Amino acid sequence: MITYKCKTCLWWDREHISVKSIPIIEEKPNPGFCRKKRPNVVLFKEHHFGVQPVMDADEFCGEFKEDAV
């Protein structure tokens, strides 16, 4: 059984205020940000924004690092 899931990873961020604006979809019912990966840049109305990768709490990652809490 794979136990390396986002919800127990050091890089998982479910607390940031902007997580509330992530739409809930069937594939990602418990979204949050992966802070391990650098933000992607998106252009929106002539402005550039950095956007962290959105992951689900139960997704697996090969770069998992256990949270020390």
Secondary structure, DSSP 8 states (H G I E B T S, - for coil): ----BGGGBTTEE--SGGGGGS--BTTBSSEEEESSS--EEEEETTEEEEE--EEETT-B-TT--B---
